Every structure is written in structure tokens, then in C-alpha cells.
Amino acid sequence: MKGDSDRPVFTSQSGSLNELHSLYYDATAAGLKRELNTMESSIKSWQEEFKQKHGRKPTLEDMRNDPEIGAIVSQLRGQKASISDAIRRHRFH
């Protein structure tokens, strides 16, 4: 199927969309992204609870000092770097 610019148009009925998806999909990066989303969700929930309890938003120091959320905050940066690395490796292979 051709579009106005003579480029193929990918529709959900064609196998071409699945082929395109497989070119850009990396299962490792997707799994890491799901973990990242879970971590960020945990942090947001904790921040809301903190604000309700203390009447203010938590500082980064507050988060780092909490035993549960502090561990997640410290892992977050590494998780983001892992996702970037996985995507970069997938694109160049």
C-alpha cells in the first residue's frame, strides 16, 4: 500500500508493521523500562504519603534517608543508564 509520498504505509493488517516493530523492539530494554516504571511509581507513592504526613514535599535527602525508598532512588540512575545502553546496543546490531 502506497501513501502520498510513495513510502509504504504500515497498517495493522499487514505483516510489515510487525516486521518494523521487531527492528526497533528490544526485549531487554523493555523489561528494564517496566522495572524503571515500577520504581518511579513507588517513589511517587512514597512522595505523596510523605507530603500528607509532613505537609511538604520530600527533599532528595529525605528520600535517601528512608531505608525503603533510599535504595530505590540510588538504583534509579543505574537503571536509566542500563536502558540507554540496551537500546544503543540494539540499534547498532
Buried (B, 14 or more C-beta within 10 A) or exposed (E): EEEEEEEEEBEEEEEEEEEEEEEEEBEBBEEBBEBBEEBBEBBEEBBEEBEEEEEEEBEEEBBEEBEEBBEBBEBBEEBBEBBEEBBEEBEEE
